[in-house]
Amino acid sequence: MTFEEMIKSVNSIFINILDNDNIVLARETTAKDIEEWDSLSHIQLVVAIEKHFKIRFSSGEIQGFKNVGEMCDNLLTKV
Amino acid sequence: MNFSSLKKNLKKDFSSHKKISIALLGDSSTQLLHTALRGLGYEYEVNLEIFEADYDQVDTLVLNRSSELYQKVFDFIIIFQSTPKIKKNYYKLPEDKQRIDFATNHLNKVCAYYESIKCYNSSSKIIYFNFQELDDNLFGHFANKTNISFRYQVRKINLGLMDLGQKCSDLFILDLASLLSSYGQSFITDPKIFATTELLFSLDFLPIVSKHLLDIIFSIIGRFNKCLILDLDNTLWGGVIGDDGIENIQIGQLGIGKIFTEIQMWTKELKQRGVILAVCSKNEENIAKAPFENHPEMILRLEDIALFVANWHNKAQNIQFIQSTLNIGLDSMVFIDDNPVEREMVKIHLPAVTVPDLPVDPAEYLPYLSSLNLFETASYSENDSIRTQQYKEEANRVIFEKTFINEDDFLRNLEMSSDVGTFSTYNIPRIAQLTQRSNQFNLRTIRYTEDEIKQIASSKIHHTLSFTLKDKFGDHGLISSIILKEVEEKKQAKALFIDTWVMSCRVLKRGMEQFILNQIVTLAKQNGYSTILGEYLPTKKNALVQDLYKNLGMIQYGSHWILNISDYQEKTTFIFKN
C-alpha cells in the first residue's frame, strides 16, 4: 500500500467518524485544522483505525503523532 | 448500536421525547458515557437531560448541601466510582490493620452519600456502580485466604452494596462486576485509552453499559416487561408435537432435551418472580396441552400458564387476543419463537412487542436470552409469585362473562367482596409497587417509594384507603390504593383532594370505581369534609381514566373535578364490604 492509498482510507474513516464530508486530509493536517477533531473524537478515530486495519497502536503512539502524515507512516509499517 | 451512531443521535430532535433528568458523577472521565447514554436514550424515545459533574468531584458534590447537585431535583443520580481509583487509595494505606477495614469504610461512605442525597434532594433515585473484581495478583489465589488482599476487600464491598441496596429503597446497583464476567476485562476496557484519557470503558462497551443503566431507569419509571409469550415446538421442547407425538419430543433425557429443560426452568423461575407466562402456538389445542398434562419430564405445567392459545390463526392476531384478555400493554410483552417468519410477522404488525432474534442453535437460546436482561425490575414482593395465577383466574372470568347477556347478572354472580383498610406496615410495599407499576388506571401518575408511603401513612393531613377484591374465581389481593390530602378551599370548610388513585386494570368493569367512591365519601363524612376534589393529569398511557370523574358524576371546575358530599347518592355496586 502506498502513502496516498493509506491517507485516502484514513480520510474516509475521518469523514465517517467526525460526520463531516468536507474533510480532506494531507500529510501536515493536525487536530487544529479540523473542528470536530477533539480529544474525545480522537479516541473514536484511534479505535476506528485500529479496527479497520486490524492493528494496535501503543499508548505512546496515540499521543505522539505530530500530524496525519506521521500516523499514516506508522500505519504503513504495521499493515 | 455502536458508539459512533449513538453520538450521531445527539444531533437529532429530542423535543417530543419524555424528559428524564440525570446527574452523572464519576471518579474517572464520564464524557463518553454521557454521550452514549444520551444517544441511546434517543433510541428508546427519552430525552435524558444529563448534568455531568466535573471530574472526580463525587465527595464535594454529594456531601455538600450547597453544591450544584442540589440546585435542582434530578430524577436520577448516577455515581460511578471505579476499581482502578479505589485501588490507588487502598495502596496508600500503609498498614494491614487499616486495609482490613477498607471495605467497611467504603460502604460507610456510600451510606453517607445515600443519606446526604435523601436529606438534600429527597426524590432522586440513586444508581451506584459496583466494582470490577480485578486483582493485582499480589497474592495470587491466596488472595481468597486473606482479608488484606485487595480482591477480598473489593468482593466485600460488592456484597455489602447488595445488603445496602436491600436496606435503602432508593439505591439501585448497576452490576458492573457481573457485566465484567459476561464480557471480559479485555472487552470492557482499553488500557491504552484509560492511560491516556482516564476513560475507563472501551467504545464497544459504552453502548452496553448505557443499555443496562437505561434498563434500571425504565424499570423504576414503570417501563418494563411483564409478560412472556412462548411458542412451543422447537422453543419449549425439541421437535413438533403434532408430528412427533408426546413420546418423541425432546425434553429431559431425550436427544437435546436438556437444553429445553433449562429453558423451561428459566421460564418457571421468571413466573415465580412475577412474570406472566402465556403460550401462543400453531397447534391443535388438545395436542399442544398434552405434554403439559402428561409428560413426566416437562418443567412447566398448565397451572404455570396464564393463558394458553393454540390454534391456526396468525400469531399477531393471537397476541392481540392475549393482550386484550390479560389487559396489559403490548409494550410490556416479550415473544419468543424459534421461527424467524413468525417473529417477523409479529414485529411488523405489533412493533411494541419485544421479539428477540433467537440464535439458530437451540443451545444458544438461553445464554442469548439471559444476556438481553429482558426482565429488569425495580421491586419484588411475595405477591409477585402468584401473578400468573391471578391472570389465569382473570382469563377464566372473561370466559365466564361471555355466558351472561346481562352485565348486572354477571357481576352479581361473581360474588365479589372487598377488604377496605388503610395503609399499614403489612401492605406498604405492595402499595408503593402499585404507584410505581400502574400506568393506565392512574389519575395523576405520582410515583411513591416505600419510605414516602410510610410518611404519608403517618401524616396528619393525609387519609389513606386500600382495597382488595375477591370473587368466586380467586383473590386479586390488594388492587387499589387511594391517597387523600386535606386542602383549604376558599377559607370555607376543608376539602379532600384525591392525590393518588391507582387501581389494577385487572378489576376494571366490576363496579370497583363506584365502590371506592362510596368509601371515599364515607371517610370524608366521618371526618367532617364537605367536598372532594379530583384531578386528572394526562400521560401517554392513562387515557383510560380521562373521563373517570365525569362518569362518576363529579363536576368540572377548571382543571379540577368537584363532588359535594351533601348531594351524594350512594352508587349501586355488587361488591360486598368485609
Interface residues (C-beta under 8 A of the other chain):
Chain A: N16 I17 D19 S39 L40 I43 Q44 V46 V47 A48 R56 F57 S58 S59 I62 Q63
Chain B: F3 S4 K7 K8 K11 Q31 L32 T35 D190 P191 K192 I193 A195 T196 T197 L199 S202 L203
